[in-house]
Amino acid sequence: MIDDQDLVRKHQFLAEALQWRAQSDPDHVLFVLLNAKGMTVCTATCIQLHKRAEKIAAALMEKGSINTGENVALT
């Protein structure tokens, strides 16, 4: 059995945590965007968020001269 501390040590970076969640529970909804009337406008699952993060990382590496292992902050 893996305890919480093992998961924390194993997934120290956001990319690792996203990848693990995408593999272990791909259809889990991570967030829901609601409109002013409280109706769902958009949702994102673990796998969708992971794929979006991979696309952003690839674009940064290709167009932003960022190398694997470098840190970036997106605002």
Stockholm file with secondary structure:
# STOCKHOLM 1.0

chainA/1-75         MIDDQDLVRKHQFLAEALQWRAQSDPDHVLFVLLNAKGMTVCTATCIQLHKRAEKIAAALMEKGSINTGENVALT
#=GR chainA/1-75 SS CCCHHHHHHHCCSHHHHHHHHHHHCTTCEEEEEECTTSCEEEEEEHHHHHHHHHHHHHHHHHHSCCCTTCCCCCC
#=GC SS_cons        CCCHHHHHHHCCSHHHHHHHHHHHCTTCEEEEEECTTSCEEEEEEHHHHHHHHHHHHHHHHHHSCCCTTCCCCCC
//
